[in-house]
Amino acid sequence: MAPEFPLTRRTGRWRGLTAVTFLFAGVGALAARPGLLLAAAVPLVLAAVVRGATPPAVDLTVERTLSDDAPDPGGTVEVEVRVTNAGDALADLRLLDGVPTALTVEGGSARHGTALRPGRSTSFTYTLTAQRGRHEFDDAVAVARDPTGAAERRVEVAVESAAQLVCRPPLPAPVALPLRATATGVTGETTTGEGGAGLAFHSVREYRRGDPLARIAWSRTARTGDLRTVEFHRERSATVCVVVDAREAAYVAPTADDPPALERGIEAAGSVLRGRLDAGDRVGLAALGPTPCWLEPATGADHRVRARDHLATHPAFSPVAPDDPFFPTLRLARLRRRLPAGAQVVFCTPLTDDYALRAARRLDAAGHPVTVVSPDPTAADSTGERLARLERSLRASTLREAGLPVVDWRDGSFRAAVEHAARRWSA
């Protein structure tokens, strides 16, 4: 439980002074040495001073300045913190800036210690490495001790500026993930059984007044003398919803240095979303996790920007694993109610547990053809890791046996993983 501020306490810095006093006094009395008895008065006086010590009042003004509040991923941000003492003299002042949880200090230190006279200021700097997300800075924490260091007061100090850092990576390169209903090989379009304008041959019929000249079968007309018009399969844009598994189970990685599966899932979602938008589809975005996220399927440049912002900064996709409760049945039911009729689903999940498998099958059974994109977060160094990899592989096989395509993305680029899966689907 986080402490409530302000907080005052005894530091215990001079613990043992009373024992030292009795030691000197006892030895001096037993040895009949007046000097030791006189020396016992020193720790006795100091102990009295320490016992009466009170922590100083703290009245500080803190300003935080960022070299860049909207950096690119991996960029370096220098943070400068300037502290001004608007109260009494502080003999021992220690400061801790409220660094966002998901960011790490790469250079310098977010801690600073100094003595600060009234009206004087001090400053310190440190550097952060930016990563995707909206990162909120907390208030700074100040710890002030009295001159003896025996008592201290801890307070939170509101910072007057630079409360957040926003890192919005661009959408990754588009990837043409085939949809379940695609039968023509034309990315982004769904074939119907009706004839009309399109790209895939459907039939040849008699010429009708007003038919485009480009659709007349001139070679057949030359042989038979009859005008004939070529019909193609009609094609319509699809409605696709990209669903990202944002549960705590998605915040896993093969090693501590690798990005969690959620980050790879977001990358895959961005590639698919951009690819389907480029193909002319209506594309939406959702999160399956403790924090709801829903972006209605749409098209256009403005929708593309909204989708990018959602993937980059929405709380549902926080870089830090959620600690809020997740209600699996309720969240899945809400998602099903929001999906438009007939919408296809691209489910980005690492398949680390059976719930992800059940969610994919239930969405598919509800009339939303599901394609699973699964970044592999498993390792194979230990027996437990190899078992987790085998269980995940069995879940993917179960989905394939049920007719759900699975893109298993282990190594290499996402585009290569999709191309490899597409070759398997068409084999």
C-alpha positions, 0 to 999 in steps of 0.5 A: 500500500502506498504511503499517505503524504505528508509522512513524518518519521524518526530515522533511527540515525542516532540509535544507541546514543543512550547505550553509549552514555551508560557505557561511558558512565559505568566504566568511569564509575567502576574505574574511578575515572572522572574523565570518562564520566565527563565524556558520558555527558557528550552523548547524553546531550546529543541524545537529548537534542536528537529526541527533541528534533522535529522535521522541517516544513517543506514548501517547494516549487518544482518545474519539469522540462522535457527536451521533446514531449512527442519523441519517436520510439527509441528516441532520447528525452532529456528531463530537467527538474528545477526546484525552488525553496519557497520556505525555510532553510533545508539542511538535508533535502532529497528529491525523487522525480515521478518517472513513468512506470514504463520508462527507464532512466538511461542516463543521469539520475532521477534522484537528487540530494542537496541543501537549499536555502530560502529563495534558492534553486537547484536543478538536475537532469536525467535522460529517458528512452522513449517507447510507445504509449502515453506516459504520465509523470507522477508528482515529485517526492521530497524528503527533508531532514532536520540538521541532525538527520534524526527526523524526516518529512516526506511530501509529494510536490506537484509539478507545474509543467510537463505532466506527460510524454506521448510517443506515437509510432507510425503504423507499420508497413501494410501487410495484405492478410487474406480474408476468409471469404477471399476467393479471387486472390484480390486483396481487400475484396470479397467475391459475391456470386453475382455478375457485373464489374470486377476482375475475376471472369464470371460469364459471357452474355448477349450485348445490351445497349449501354454496355461498356466497349471495354467489356465486349468480347471482341475475339468472340464477336469476330468469330461469330458475328454476334456482340457478346459482353463479358461479366465478372464477379462482383466484388464488395469491400469487406468489414474487418475488425482487428481485435488485440488480446490485451490481457495480462497473459499477453505481457509475456516474452521469451526473455527479459530483453525481448518485447512482450507479445502485446507489442508484437501483437500491436505491430501485427494489428497495425500492419493488418489494419493499414493493409485492409484500409489500403484495400478499401475495406472498412476496418475497426479496432478493439481490445480484449482486456480489462480496459475496453477499447472500440473503434467503429469500422470505417475508412479514410485518412481521418480513420487511419489517424484515429486507429494509429492513435488508439494503437499507440496511446489507448490505455487498453494497450498500456506498455505496463501489464494491467492489474485491473480485474478481467471478466472474460465472459462479459468482455467477450459478450460486449465485443460480440454485440459491437461487431457489425453483422458479418464482420470478419475478425483478425484476432491478434493473440499469443495463444498463451492460455485456453481462453484465447482459443475459446474466444476465437472459436466463439467469435467464429461460431457467432458468424464472424469468420476469424483469422488468428495472428499469433506472435510466439512468446515462448522459449525452449531453454528449460523443460517448463518453457518447452512444455509451454511451447508445446501447449501453444502449438496444440492450441494453434493446431486445434484452431486449424482443425476447426477451420480457423486460419492461424498465422504463427509468427515466431521469427523474422518479419510479420510480412514473411510470416503472413506469406508463409501462412498464405502459401500453406492455405493455398496448398 
